[in-house]
């Protein structure tokens, strides 16, 4: 039997899809060049879904920035936790992981 999604789960799912689409469009076109219609189309929703979730393009942009910031912080915490003690840190490995993390929070390994 198919699992029923709660309203909260559907709302969060919609939010994540909109953020994914917005991240891609903002990365290509910037804040001023990105149109809500293009973001909505890329996500498979209407502009109304964006307004319902975020209220305005600027708030959507800030949500994208906040998500990237959180990914970066989570990635950095993971990198730092991979070393048991600071004296165990391989500086070259840390520098490489920092470079990867800085080039894209979701691309660091």
MARVOFI-738015 format. One record per residue (C-alpha): residue in three letters; residue number from 1; x, z negated, y negated. Coordinates in Angstrom, 1 decimal. Layout:
<mivexs>
ALA,NUM,X,Z,Y
...
</mivexs>
This chain:
<mivexs>
UNK,1,0.0,0.0,0.0
UNK,2,1.3,0.9,-3.4
UNK,3,2.4,-2.0,-5.6
UNK,4,0.2,-2.6,-8.7
UNK,5,2.2,-2.9,-11.9
UNK,6,1.2,-5.5,-14.4
UNK,7,0.6,-4.6,-18.0
UNK,8,3.9,-6.3,-18.9
UNK,9,5.8,-4.3,-16.3
UNK,10,4.3,-1.0,-17.5
UNK,11,5.1,-1.9,-21.1
UNK,12,8.7,-2.7,-20.3
UNK,13,9.0,0.4,-18.2
UNK,14,7.7,2.6,-21.1
UNK,15,10.1,0.8,-23.5
UNK,16,13.1,1.5,-21.3
UNK,17,12.2,5.2,-20.9
UNK,18,11.8,5.5,-24.7
UNK,19,15.1,3.7,-25.3
UNK,20,16.8,6.0,-22.8
UNK,21,15.4,9.1,-24.6
UNK,22,16.2,7.7,-28.0
UNK,23,19.7,6.9,-27.1
UNK,24,20.4,10.4,-26.0
UNK,25,18.7,12.0,-29.1
UNK,26,20.3,9.6,-31.6
UNK,27,23.7,10.3,-29.9
UNK,28,23.2,14.0,-30.5
UNK,29,21.5,14.1,-33.9
UNK,30,22.1,10.7,-35.5
UNK,31,19.4,8.6,-37.1
UNK,32,18.4,11.0,-39.9
UNK,33,18.5,14.1,-37.7
UNK,34,16.5,12.6,-34.9
UNK,35,12.7,13.2,-34.9
UNK,36,10.3,10.9,-33.3
UNK,37,8.5,13.9,-31.8
UNK,38,11.7,15.0,-30.0
UNK,39,12.3,11.5,-28.7
UNK,40,8.7,11.2,-27.5
UNK,41,8.9,14.6,-25.8
UNK,42,12.2,13.7,-24.1
UNK,43,10.6,10.5,-22.8
UNK,44,7.4,12.2,-21.7
UNK,45,5.3,10.2,-24.1
UNK,46,3.7,10.6,-27.6
UNK,47,4.9,9.3,-30.9
UNK,48,2.1,6.8,-30.6
UNK,49,3.9,5.2,-27.7
UNK,50,7.0,4.8,-30.0
UNK,51,5.0,3.3,-32.8
UNK,52,3.2,1.0,-30.3
UNK,53,6.5,-0.2,-28.9
UNK,54,8.8,-0.2,-31.9
UNK,55,6.7,0.3,-35.1
UNK,56,9.2,2.7,-36.8
UNK,57,12.1,5.0,-36.1
UNK,58,14.5,2.5,-37.7
UNK,59,13.3,-0.3,-35.4
UNK,60,13.7,2.0,-32.4
UNK,61,17.3,2.8,-33.5
UNK,62,18.1,-0.9,-33.9
UNK,63,16.7,-1.5,-30.4
UNK,64,19.0,1.2,-29.1
UNK,65,22.0,-0.4,-30.9
UNK,66,21.1,-3.8,-29.6
UNK,67,20.9,-2.5,-26.0
UNK,68,24.3,-0.9,-26.4
UNK,69,25.7,-4.1,-27.9
UNK,70,24.3,-6.1,-25.0
UNK,71,25.8,-3.6,-22.4
UNK,72,29.2,-3.9,-24.2
UNK,73,29.1,-7.7,-24.1
UNK,74,28.0,-7.8,-20.5
UNK,75,30.7,-5.3,-19.6
UNK,76,33.3,-7.4,-21.5
UNK,77,32.2,-10.6,-19.8
UNK,78,32.5,-8.9,-16.4
UNK,79,36.0,-7.6,-17.2
UNK,80,37.1,-11.1,-18.3
UNK,81,35.5,-12.8,-15.3
UNK,82,37.4,-10.5,-13.0
UNK,83,40.6,-12.4,-13.9
UNK,84,40.8,-16.0,-12.6
UNK,85,43.2,-17.1,-15.3
UNK,86,44.5,-15.5,-18.4
UNK,87,48.0,-15.8,-17.0
UNK,88,46.8,-13.5,-14.1
UNK,89,45.8,-10.7,-16.5
UNK,90,47.5,-7.4,-15.9
UNK,91,47.7,-6.3,-19.5
UNK,92,47.8,-2.6,-18.6
UNK,93,44.7,-3.0,-16.4
UNK,94,42.9,-5.0,-19.1
UNK,95,43.8,-2.4,-21.8
UNK,96,42.5,0.4,-19.6
UNK,97,39.2,-1.4,-18.8
UNK,98,38.8,-2.2,-22.5
UNK,99,39.3,1.5,-23.3
UNK,100,36.7,2.5,-20.8
UNK,101,34.3,-0.1,-22.1
UNK,102,34.9,0.9,-25.7
UNK,103,34.2,4.5,-24.9
UNK,104,30.8,3.7,-23.5
UNK,105,29.5,0.3,-22.5
UNK,106,27.8,1.7,-19.4
UNK,107,30.8,3.7,-18.2
UNK,108,33.3,0.9,-17.7
UNK,109,34.1,0.2,-14.1
</mivexs>
